[in-house]
Amino acid sequence: MTTKSTKSTNLSSTTIRISSSTKEALENLDFVRKDTFEEILLKLIEHYKNKK
């Protein structure tokens, strides 16, 4: 994984590699079309925590 600092927002970013089929499946989810990738991941994490 590659981590770099983004000067304009002062946030750290990470490159995540996923397969084309996983990317396509994510893009086809209803809530994905309006959210950033970070928001998508946070929703998935929250959903996972609630299922425990």
C-alpha positions as CSV (number, residue, x, y, z in Angstrom):
1,M,0.0,0.0,0.0
2,T,1.1,3.5,-0.8
3,T,0.5,6.3,1.6
4,K,1.0,10.0,0.7
5,S,0.1,13.3,2.3
6,T,-2.4,15.5,0.5
7,K,-1.3,19.1,1.0
8,S,-4.6,20.8,0.1
9,T,-6.7,19.0,2.7
10,N,-3.9,18.0,5.1
11,L,-5.2,14.4,5.0
12,S,-3.3,11.2,4.5
13,S,-4.4,9.0,1.5
14,T,-3.9,5.4,0.8
15,T,-4.0,3.5,-2.5
16,I,-6.2,0.3,-2.3
17,R,-6.0,-2.1,-5.2
18,I,-9.2,-4.0,-6.0
19,S,-10.2,-6.2,-8.9
20,S,-12.3,-4.9,-11.8
21,S,-15.2,-7.1,-10.8
22,T,-15.2,-5.8,-7.2
23,K,-15.0,-2.2,-8.5
24,E,-17.9,-2.8,-10.8
25,A,-19.9,-4.4,-8.0
26,L,-19.2,-1.4,-5.7
27,E,-20.2,1.1,-8.4
28,N,-23.5,-0.7,-8.9
29,L,-24.6,-0.3,-5.3
30,D,-27.3,2.4,-4.9
31,F,-25.6,4.4,-2.1
32,V,-22.2,4.4,-3.9
33,R,-23.3,6.8,-6.7
34,K,-23.5,9.8,-4.3
35,D,-20.7,9.1,-1.8
36,T,-17.0,9.4,-1.8
37,F,-15.0,6.2,-1.5
38,E,-14.2,7.1,2.2
39,E,-17.9,7.5,2.9
40,I,-18.6,4.2,1.3
41,L,-15.9,2.5,3.5
42,L,-17.2,4.1,6.6
43,K,-20.7,2.9,5.8
44,L,-19.4,-0.6,5.2
45,I,-17.5,-0.5,8.5
46,E,-20.5,0.7,10.4
47,H,-22.7,-2.0,8.9
48,Y,-20.1,-4.7,9.8
49,K,-19.9,-3.4,13.4
50,N,-23.7,-3.5,13.7
51,K,-23.8,-7.1,12.5
52,K,-21.4,-8.4,15.2
